[in-house]
Amino acid sequence: METTGEDTPLAGGKSAADRLTGMRLGRIASPDGVAFVAIEDAEGDARAREIAEHPFGTPTFTGRSWPLADVRLLAPILATKVICVGKNYAAHAAEMGGTAPEQPVIFLKPNTSIIGPGAAIVVPPSSNEVHYEGELAVVIGRPCKDVPAARAADVILGYTIANDVTARDQQRLDGQWTRAKSYDTFCPLGPWIETDIDPGDLEITTTVDGETKQHSRTSLLLHSVGELVEWASTIMTLLPGDVILTGTPEGVGPIVAGQSVSVTVTGIGTLTNPVAAKKN
């Protein structure tokens, strides 16, 4: 039987999305500290409304709020693990010199690689070829194992944007992906989590200094969000806050210090990060 952790059947209770319908969830730094928030836009006057403890289940609110312009957005979630999917667009598999895999190819990025919007992607001195990879990201909302694809929505909190930054020269040299994908700052996430969105056909665009580099749609994913949740959850238990990066489309390429990279997904927003050289 598929479960949601603690031997609890998946079939019981509301889905993660049902409990948070229509919320835009974020994480902020304010003069009062760091907090999870619901971001509400009342006729253009966006405010960050503080959530008590965490956004999972049915969140409660503290009563405090701030104008969004007065706080700093952080990565919207503190992931236990980041599960990434390689070559999940046929055109990207081709540009990397390979064929599209029949089954999802997954790897992990450490949670220490996560940064939020506006934080700098730091190019390590050991790499001469750091690439951007814009992606749609799935945020898990409840403990789960062996989730059928058709039930994936029951365990998803929402969706955000990711940049799977990669030291491409080290990826080629090592013959595997851990070092190339794992540097601190190599997993920008944000700007927030949308809980009420259909991931089936979203436009995804990556720009560098305003020039479009990637432009595709999630309808071209070789393995859908539901299939990815099923695949990953048969291998490992998924926990609240875990993030699945669904793969990048064609058009990957280099970024260097001094540039700015933005990833936009329709219905969610734009994740922008400057690029900087590591300081000695």
Buried (B, 14 or more C-beta within 10 A) or exposed (E): EBBBBEEEEBEEBEBBBEBBEEBBBBBBEBEEEEBBBBBBEEEEEBBBBBBEEEBBBEBEEEEEBBEBEEBBBBBBBBBBBBBBBBBBBBEBBEBBEEEBBEEBBBBBBBBEBBBBBBBBBBBBEEBEBBBBBBBBBBBBBBBBBBBBBEBBBBBBBBBBBBBBBBBBBBBEEEEEBEBBBBBBBBBBBBBBBBBEBEBEEBEBBBBBEEEEBBBBBBEBBBBBBBBBBBBBBEEEBBBBBBBBBBBBBBBBBBBEBEBBBBBBBEEBBBBBBBBBEBEE
